Amino acid sequence: MPVLKLLRILTYLMTVGMLSAQAQPVSQPNVLLIMLDDFRPAIKAFGDVNAITPNIDRLAQKGYYFTNVFAQQSICAPSRNSLLTGRRPDTTKLYDFYSYWREFAGNFTTIPQYFKENGYSTQSIGKIFHPGVSSNYSDDYPLSWSYVPYHAPTAEFMNKPVCIDKATGKLKKNLLCPVVLELQPQGTLPDLQSTAEARTFLKAKRNSSQPFFLAVGYHKPHVPFRIPERYLDLHDVNKFKTLDLDYPPHGLPSVAWNAYQDLRSRDDIKELNVSFPFGPIPDETKVKIRQHYYAAVTYVDELIGRLLAEVNFDNTVIVLTSDHGWSLGEHAEWSKFSNYDVALNVPLIVYSPDIATRPNNKISRVGELLDLFPTLVELAGLPPVERCEDASKEDTCVEGKSLLPFIRGGSTSADASLDEAFSQYPRPGTYPTVYPNSDKPKLHQIQIMGYTMRTERFRYTAWIGFDPATFKRDWSQLYGEELYDHSIDPKENLNLLDRPQLGEVKSWLKLRLQQKFL
């Protein structure tokens, strides 16, 4: 066994021993939160025929899986901070990467902090909070975590020129980056290192009387697609040849467009000279991007299998989800940065040893990532957290709802919010721009906020005026509207806003959205 790994095990064992000597045995289950990055529901159990995900499939079969859960913003830091605090981006005041909610918006309690305050030891491994100023350059340690958060040593190379160009032998910063592990820095990759660290933690905690909350964050399938090249062989590129519709939706307002600038910044995509802002990307490259994305999913699925092999399913609540989705050419868009289902819809799998699995364990009720905080608290048997009467208050409260009633057989509540999900995305102007980056505007550049509401059947979006200095919304400034009917158009390809037959529906949805975001 490597010396470093042995030292980590001994450190965990010593820490557990000291804590166990002080703590009395408790009945709460352990909690394992698995978070993927840029992960749409590309899962076989969710109905994606192109997916090869045997380990995630088995977890879905053991528990319950939600098919209509949505992120609050389709970009990493705002979504993660919203999920982990149970507060909307308008409450955390974070729409980019450059502020820390405790100093900028309010001293809001996080999920791991709440568990820590209620007797759990908490540990973060990999990407849970977004690193940097948005988590105080510390992943919110020590407030949220009992131990110093772990980041893989090789994470520093994620966006470096480490992709070998087979034609020239030069190192590049490519989007498509299948690699030979032995030729990579330190001979490994970040998610492999995080998996090993998480397994070490689980082994050390095996006989502890203190329950733990372990959050493991995988970087993949986030770009670049730097993965062991053998996973490409599992996915025949020919199965990714076509989409039903591969062009901007009819009636698309230009403010809604995601110009996928993150992809355009990669060396191999730059060489294609894709026209800005609407492209298109060449067909040959489209299918390779899809192939590499699904290969990255299979790669991380195998790592999840290794992680779950160390988990005691008899006393551990397990949740698997993502920070947001990712577009693979739908609407002729790529990446995230939009208010479409494909960018906001995330998988959510919930397993609890105390809840028997029904034959029909698929749940299609509409939910939000905000709902994860109260759901985990209830699953662990901790004192419940209340819904915020005033979301700006620093009292421990959440803007989401527990999903446990759905798992237990549905809810009889008349609360309309049980069937609604709200999200948002900022823009610096009405037309895509390179500078300011219309995909990732900084706070002071935001002039428009796109608020969107998803019900079981409809998605309605309004792009309205927004003042970044005061955070005020101006519903009198309307820069675009979208209305999609999932009963006839599940891929959101036809904006029905101008259909007079749906006028009353649009008016009701707009009114509800205004009530939520006055």
FENWO-V495073 format. One line per field, one symbol per residue. psi: psi as a letter, one per 20 degrees, with the letter a starting at -180 (. if undefined). burial: 1 if it has 9 or more other C-alpha atoms within 8 Angstrom, else 0. Layout:
psi->???
burial->???
//
This chain:
psi->pqgghhhgghgggggggghhhhqqqriqqrpoopprpkormmpghijoiiqnmhghghghhhcqppilqqriplqfghgghgghikqqhigikoicjkqohhhhgqmpqrghggggikjqpppppbnfqpqahikkkjkkqjghqhqpqppphihijhkrnjpoohhijqprmqgomproghiqpjkaqghghhggghhgghghjhjqipqqoppooqhqkqqqmnqpihhhhiophhikgqqgplrqqpjpqhhipojlhgghiqghhhiilpqpiibrpqghhghhggghghhhghghghhhggghhjpoiikppppparhrbpplipjkrqbdkrjqghhhpqqoppppiioqpqgnjppjqprqhhihfhgggghikrpqpqqphoiiqjqorqiaqpjhhghjjrqjqjohiikqpprqpqqiaiqpqgpqoihmqrgiipippopqppahhqpppporqpoihikqqniinoiqqqppoihimijlioojhjohhjghggggggghghhhm.
burial->00001101110110011011000000001111111111111111100100111011101110111111111111111111111111111011111110111001110111111111000111111111111111111111100111111011011010001111100000111111111010010001111111101111111110011111111111111101111110110011100100000101100110111111101101111100010000000000011111111111111111111110010000011111111111111111111111101111111111111000000010101111111111101111010010110010000011111111111000000000011111111111110100001110111011111111111101111111111100001000011111111100100111111000011001001100110000
//
